[in-house]
Amino acid sequence: MAPMTAPRRLVLASASPARLGLLRQSGFQPEVIVSGVDEDALTADTPADLALVLAKAKAAVVAALPEAAGALVIGCDSVLELDGRALGKPADAEEATARWKSMRGRAGILRTGHSLTDTTTGRTVSRTASTTVRFGEPTDAEIAAYVASGEPLHVAGAFTLDGRSAPFVDSIEGDPGNVIGLSLPLLRRLLGELGVQVTDLWA
């Protein structure tokens, strides 16, 4: 009987606890190495392009580090597209409040860039996943309470599906994981392009 081989190392180039949680729930045991990329210094023509540029930058920085040698490195970044604009994390409570008042009763598109690098071959594959989010109509008091919780200051678009704003999201069209921060079906396809089966990474 052939001995079992250890799973390939997977490194998450993100400080997001939501992304880490998604991967762990799906059988992965990723290591976390934060890229330190200055997100405000990067620009792109469209929100989808911006999400991808940021994801590529994060993956590239971490993949170049000695401690990532031999690993598969996944970088992700999310923005909410509303009225053609890319909305990341709000700067402060005032911006989060104004954003929620502009989003309620409307739909936006959550764009998450994914960039996967195999440090053993140097190959990188990248793609953006998109999910339509239809927001409910929380009252001014509900918005104030939500902003006071501090949660919207730490997430792209000032909302998340796996937190206190979940009751304010009426529906989505697409992959819910993508809204939380990482599309597992897309990750599987990207791994396949690099010749890696997703099951080979299960811990």
Salt bridges, closest charged atoms under 4 A:
GLU31 OE2 - ARG9 NE 2.74
GLU39 OE2 - LYS58 NZ 3.29
ASP77 OD2 - LYS58 NZ 2.69
GLU81 OE1 - ARG111 NH2 2.85
ASP83 OD1 - ARG106 NH2 2.51
GLU95 OE2 - ARG99 NH2 2.66
ASP118 OD1 - ARG8 NH2 2.90
ASP140 OD1 - ARG104 NH2 2.86
GLU173 OE2 - ARG134 NH2 2.82
GLU193 OE2 - ARG127 NH2 2.21
